[in-house]
Amino acid sequence: MPNLHFELVTPEKLLRSEDVHMVVVPGIEGDFAVLEGHAPFMTVIRPGEIAIYSSATTVTGRIAIEGGFAEVNDKGLTILAEAATEVA
């Protein structure tokens, strides 16, 4: 059941704003997963691929990003990416 609010923003536009189960993000110190209730933090992200999960085992989207920042707070996960492209 999706319960984490996820937003992906680039300088041009808001690309995603949806409730999901989990998002795996390419952090500067390694990939990390964010689920509902994750501890608040902010980090730099490296170029790589974001994986969006609608359930524990179902990937519903992959997005290539060119780096940026990720913030987790009580409202969910927000990624501010320098550039982002949907992966087919």
C-alpha positions in Angstrom: 0.0 0.0 0.0 1.5 3.3 -1.0 2.0 5.7 1.9 5.1 7.7 1.3 4.6 11.1 -0.5 7.3 11.5 -3.2 8.1 14.6 -5.2 10.7 14.9 -8.0 11.5 18.5 -9.1 13.9 19.8 -11.7 14.6 23.5 -12.5 12.1 23.3 -15.3 9.1 21.6 -13.6 7.6 19.2 -11.1 8.1 15.8 -12.7 6.4 13.5 -10.1 4.1 14.1 -7.1 2.6 10.8 -5.9 2.2 8.4 -3.0 4.4 5.4 -3.3 5.6 2.5 -1.1 9.4 3.1 -1.4 12.0 5.1 -3.4 15.6 4.0 -3.8 17.9 7.0 -4.4 21.6 7.1 -5.5 23.1 8.9 -2.5 26.6 10.4 -2.5 27.7 7.7 0.0 25.7 4.8 -1.6 22.1 4.0 -2.5 19.5 4.4 0.2 15.8 3.5 0.4 13.1 5.7 1.9 9.9 4.3 3.3 7.2 6.0 5.3 8.4 7.0 8.8 12.1 7.4 7.7 14.2 9.7 9.9 14.5 13.2 8.6 17.6 14.1 6.8 19.0 15.9 3.8 21.8 14.7 1.5 23.5 15.3 -1.9 22.6 12.7 -4.5 24.9 11.5 -7.3 24.1 10.9 -10.9 22.3 7.6 -11.2 18.8 6.1 -11.3 15.9 6.4 -8.9 13.7 3.3 -8.5 10.0 3.9 -7.5 8.2 1.0 -5.8 4.4 0.7 -5.5 4.8 -2.3 -3.2 7.7 -4.1 -1.6 8.5 -6.0 -4.8 7.0 -3.9 -7.6 9.0 -1.3 -9.4 6.7 1.1 -11.2 9.2 3.7 -12.4 12.8 4.3 -13.0 14.2 7.8 -13.5 17.8 8.7 -14.5 19.0 11.8 -12.6 22.0 14.1 -13.0 22.6 14.7 -9.3 21.0 17.2 -6.9 19.6 17.0 -3.3 17.2 14.8 -1.4 15.2 15.8 1.7 13.2 13.5 3.9 10.9 15.1 6.4 7.5 14.4 8.0 5.8 15.3 4.7 7.8 12.6 2.7 10.7 12.6 0.2 11.5 15.5 -2.1 14.3 15.2 -4.7 15.6 18.4 -6.3 17.4 17.1 -9.4 19.6 19.0 -11.7 18.0 17.0 -14.6 15.9 13.9 -14.8 14.7 11.6 -17.6 12.2 8.7 -17.5 13.9 5.3 -18.2 12.0 3.2 -20.6 
